[in-house]
């Protein structure tokens, strides 16, 4: 492993990766109905990398290998032979994600995650993750250690899925096994294929994570519910405005763009629900804009999110009633969360 400044999931870059990878592999990627299982597999890869970076400040020595494989059915469950992953004694743990607790109890899950690792290597992996020592000859400790890993990964994966537009999913307790599960593993009904992600440590495969998901997982929060919301972006940086515009449109917002404060004042007539405001602009800067806006609107103030590279300016805008502040550079997901808090 090696150190790297790993950033949170960047939705715009992530969607571009999805498009490129799906085109290369000849797979369907994004859907207006929701995320495909392939998209969700790439999000899972991001979640795994983030977990290990946050726990050990290290990254895997190569990008994970992603393969689509057939599922071996076993009485409506998936048969698991963990020895196929490493050809040595292997521990694995499975967890399911569902809409709610009732769905979990009915075994109607949306996703199943399975984490595999060589039993002899698990203690070292947990040490890297700053967990207490595990005796690899103690079956209970090994199973619990692998269960801890699948819990960490599933928890981060749930957070990544909120970036993709889902509410928080319910997570089942983990189930851990050595080499095989006598009764198989519960998976979403009707699925015949899975995605397998293989991660390397020091150029040797050490971790395998599988995802079984519905072929298309529908959005839990339909974009149509946000479609009526209108955002005015006031920023003279053409690259920045284009990125923000594309991102917000993909999230179901109507976007109006102005390239300086004076143009922004004219576009207040369109009655936006929210304003995303840059500070440094020609003709009229962000501070002048917000002062003029207050005079025009009176008591009915449209909420403002200020974008600034200078933290010292935050207090100035706070006095004038700005609702939120983002320090440049910022992640698109942070902007989305700010917008959702304001409107």
C-alpha positions in Angstrom: 0.0 0.0 0.0 1.0 3.6 -0.4 -0.2 6.9 0.9 -2.5 9.2 -1.1 -4.8 12.1 -0.5 -8.0 10.2 -1.1 -11.0 12.5 -1.6 -14.7 11.8 -1.0 -16.8 10.5 -3.9 -17.1 13.2 -6.5 -20.4 12.5 -8.2 -19.6 14.2 -11.5 -16.2 12.5 -11.9 -17.8 9.2 -10.7 -20.6 9.4 -13.4 -17.9 10.1 -16.1 -16.0 7.0 -14.9 -19.2 5.0 -15.1 -19.8 6.1 -18.7 -16.2 5.3 -19.8 -16.0 2.0 -18.1 -19.5 0.8 -19.2 -18.6 1.8 -22.8 -15.3 -0.1 -22.6 -17.0 -3.3 -21.3 -20.1 -3.0 -23.4 -22.5 -2.6 -20.5 -25.5 -0.4 -19.7 -24.5 2.3 -17.3 -26.8 5.1 -16.1 -30.5 4.9 -16.3 -33.3 7.4 -15.8 -35.0 4.8 -13.6 -32.1 4.5 -11.2 -28.6 3.1 -11.0 -27.6 -0.2 -12.7 -25.8 -2.9 -10.8 -22.6 -1.9 -12.7 -22.8 1.7 -11.5 -23.4 0.4 -8.0 -20.3 -1.9 -8.3 -18.1 1.1 -9.1 -19.6 3.0 -6.1 -18.8 0.0 -4.0 -15.1 0.2 -5.1 -15.0 3.8 -4.0 -16.5 2.9 -0.6 -13.9 0.1 0.0 -11.0 2.4 -0.9 -12.3 5.1 1.4 -12.7 2.7 4.3 -9.2 1.5 4.2 -7.7 5.0 3.6 -9.6 6.4 6.6 -8.6 3.5 8.8 -4.9 3.2 7.8 -4.1 6.3 5.5 -3.1 3.9 2.8 -4.5 2.8 -0.5 -4.4 -0.5 -2.5 -1.4 -1.0 -4.8 -3.6 -1.2 -7.9 -7.1 -0.4 -9.1 -9.4 -3.2 -8.2 -10.2 -5.8 -11.0 -13.9 -5.8 -11.7 -15.6 -8.9 -13.2 -19.2 -9.9 -13.9 -19.8 -13.5 -13.0 -22.7 -16.0 -13.0 -24.3 -16.9 -9.8 -24.7 -20.6 -8.7 -28.2 -20.9 -7.3 -28.9 -23.0 -4.2 -32.6 -23.2 -3.2 -33.2 -19.5 -4.0 -29.9 -18.5 -2.4 -26.4 -18.1 -3.8 -23.9 -21.0 -3.3 -20.6 -19.7 -2.0 -17.3 -21.6 -2.3 -14.7 -19.1 -0.8 -11.8 -21.4 -1.7 -12.3 -20.3 -5.3 -11.1 -16.9 -4.4 -7.7 -17.7 -2.8 -7.3 -21.5 -3.1 -6.5 -21.6 0.6 -8.6 -21.4 3.8 -10.8 -18.4 3.4 -13.1 -16.5 5.7 -16.0 -14.5 4.4 -18.9 -12.4 5.7 -22.2 -11.4 4.1 -24.6 -8.6 4.7 -27.8 -7.4 3.0 -29.3 -3.9 2.4 -33.0 -3.3 2.1 -35.6 -0.5 2.1 -36.5 -1.1 5.8 -36.5 -3.6 8.6 -39.7 -5.3 7.5 -38.1 -6.0 4.1 -35.1 -7.5 5.8 -37.2 -9.8 7.9 -39.0 -11.0 4.7 -35.6 -11.5 3.1 -36.5 -9.0 0.4 -33.2 -7.3 0.0 -32.0 -4.9 -2.6 -28.3 -5.7 -2.3 -26.0 -8.3 -0.9 -22.3 -7.6 -0.1 -19.8 -10.4 0.6 -16.2 -9.8 1.8 -13.6 -12.6 1.4 -10.1 -12.8 2.8 -7.5 -15.5 3.4 -7.8 -16.6 7.0 -4.0 -16.4 7.5 -3.9 -12.8 6.3 -6.9 -11.4 8.2 -5.0 -10.7 11.4 -2.4 -8.6 9.5 -5.2 -6.8 7.6 -7.0 -5.9 10.9 -3.7 -4.7 12.4 -3.2 -2.4 9.4 -6.7 -1.1 10.2 -5.7 -0.4 13.8 -7.9 -3.2 15.3 -6.8 -5.4 18.2 -4.8 -8.6 17.5 -6.8 -11.6 16.1 -5.7 -15.2 16.6 -6.0 -16.7 13.1 -6.4 -20.2 14.7 -9.4 -18.9 16.7 -12.4 -19.4 14.4 -14.7 -17.1 16.4 -12.2 -14.2 16.3 -11.6 -14.7 12.6 -15.3 -14.7 11.8 -15.9 -11.6 13.9 -13.0 -9.9 12.3 -14.3 -10.5 8.8 -17.8 -9.4 10.1 -16.2 -6.1 11.2 -14.8 -5.6 7.7 -18.1 -6.2 6.0 -19.9 -3.8 8.5 -17.4 -1.1 7.8 -17.6 -1.4 4.0 -21.4 -1.7 4.0 -21.7 1.4 6.3 -19.5 3.5 4.0 -21.4 2.1 0.9 -24.7 3.3 2.4 -23.2 6.8 2.7 -21.9 6.7 -0.9 -25.4 5.7 -2.0 -26.9 8.8 -0.5 -24.6 10.8 -2.8 -26.3 8.9 -5.7 -29.7 10.0 -4.5 -30.9 7.3 -2.1 -32.2 7.6 1.4 -30.4 5.6 4.1 -30.9 1.9 3.6 -31.4 -0.7 6.4 -28.5 -3.0 7.0 -28.8 -6.6 8.2 -26.5 -8.2 10.9 -23.5 -9.9 9.2 -23.1 -13.6 8.8 -19.6 -15.1 8.8 -18.3 -18.4 7.5 -15.1 -20.4 6.8 -14.7 -21.6 3.2 -18.5 -22.2 2.6 -22.0 -21.5 3.8 -24.0 -24.7 4.4 -27.3 -23.0 3.4 -26.1 -20.5 0.9 -26.3 -16.7 1.1 -29.5 -14.6 0.7 -29.5 -12.4 -2.4 -32.1 -10.2 -4.2 -34.7 -12.5 -5.8 -34.3 -13.5 -9.4 -30.7 -12.4 -9.8 -28.4 -14.6 -11.9 -25.2 -12.5 -12.0 -22.9 -10.7 -9.6 -19.9 -8.3 -9.7 -16.6 -9.3 -8.1 -14.0 -6.7 -7.1 -10.5 -7.9 -6.3 -8.1 -5.7 -4.4 -4.3 -6.0 -4.2 -1.9 -5.3 -1.3 1.7 -5.0 -2.4 0.7 -6.4 -5.8 -0.9 -9.6 -4.3 -4.7 -10.2 -4.3 -5.7 -10.0 -0.7 -9.3 -8.9 -0.6 -12.4 -9.8 -2.7 -15.7 -8.0 -2.4 -18.8 -9.2 -4.2 -22.0 -7.3 -5.0 -25.3 -8.9 -5.9 -27.8 -6.1 -6.8 -31.1 -5.7 -8.7 -30.3 -5.1 -12.3 -31.6 -1.6 -12.0 -32.1 -0.2 -8.5 -34.8 2.5 -8.6 -34.3 5.8 -6.9 -35.9 6.0 -3.5 -36.2 9.8 -3.9 -37.5 10.4 -7.4 -35.8 13.3 -9.2 -39.3 14.6 -10.2 -39.8 15.7 -6.6 -37.0 18.2 -7.1 -37.7 19.1 -10.7 -39.7 22.2 -9.9 -36.8 23.8 -7.9 -34.9 26.5 -9.7 -31.3 27.5 -8.9 -29.6 30.7 -10.0 -25.8 30.3 -10.3 -23.9 33.7 -10.3 -20.2 33.1 -11.2 -17.9 34.4 -13.9 -15.8 31.2 -14.1 -17.3 29.5 -17.2 -15.8 26.1 -16.4 -17.1 26.2 -12.9 -20.6 27.3 -13.9 -20.8 24.6 -16.6 -19.8 21.9 -14.1 -22.3 23.1 -11.5 -25.0 23.5 -14.1 -24.5 19.9 -15.5 -24.3 18.4 -12.0 -27.5 20.1 -10.7 -29.4 19.3 -13.9 -28.5 15.7 -13.4 -30.0 15.9 -10.0 -33.3 17.3 -11.3 -32.9 21.0 -10.7 -33.6 23.8 -13.3 -30.5 26.0 -13.5 -30.2 29.6 -14.6 -26.7 31.1 -15.0 -25.4 34.7 -14.7 -21.8 35.7 -15.2 -21.6 38.7 -12.9 -23.6 40.3 -10.1 -25.4 42.8 -12.4 -26.6 40.1 -14.7 -27.6 38.1 -11.6 -29.8 41.0 -10.4 -31.7 41.0 -13.7 -32.3 37.2 -13.5 -33.9 37.6 -10.0 -37.1 38.2 -12.1 -37.2 34.5 -12.9 -37.8 33.9 -9.1 -35.2 31.2 -8.3 -35.7 29.1 -5.2 -32.0 29.5 -4.3 -28.9 31.4 -5.4 -25.3 29.9 -5.6 -23.1 33.0 -5.5 -19.4 33.4 -6.3 -17.5 36.3 -4.6 -14.9 37.6 -7.0 -16.6 38.7 -10.3 -16.2 41.7 -12.7 -18.8 44.4 -13.1 -20.4 43.6 -9.7 -18.9 41.2 -7.2 -20.8 38.9 -4.9 -20.8 41.2 -1.9 -22.3 44.1 -3.9 -24.8 41.7 -5.4 -26.0 40.5 -2.0 -26.5 44.1 -0.7 -28.5 45.1 -3.8 -30.5 41.9 -3.6 -31.5 42.7 -0.1 -32.8 46.1 -1.2 -34.8 44.6 -4.1 -36.4 41.7 -2.2 -37.1 43.2 1.2 -38.6 40.7 3.5 -38.9 37.9 0.9 -35.2 36.9 0.7 -34.1 34.1 -1.6 -31.6 31.9 0.2 -28.0 32.3 -0.8 -25.0 29.8 -0.8 -21.7 31.7 -1.1 -18.7 30.1 -2.9 -15.4 31.6 -1.7 -11.7 30.7 -1.6 -11.2 33.0 1.4 -12.6 31.8 4.7 -12.1 35.3 6.1 -15.0 36.6 4.0 -17.5 34.2 5.5 -18.4 36.5 8.5 -19.0 39.4 6.1 -21.6 37.4 4.2 -23.1 35.9 7.3 -24.0 39.4 8.5 -25.8 40.1 5.2 -27.9 36.9 5.6 -26.1 34.3 3.4 -27.5 30.9 4.4 -24.5 28.6 3.6 -20.8 28.8 2.7 -18.6 26.5 0.7 -14.8 27.0 0.6 -13.2 26.4 -2.8 -12.4 23.8 -3.9 -15.5 21.9 -2.9 -17.0 18.5 -3.7 -20.3 18.6 -5.8 -21.9 16.4 -3.1 -21.2 19.1 -0.6 -23.0 21.7 -2.8 -26.0 19.3 -3.2 -26.3 18.8 0.5 -26.1 22.6 1.1 -28.9 23.1 -1.4 -31.0 20.4 0.2 -30.7 22.1 3.5 -31.7 25.5 2.1 -34.8 24.6 0.0 
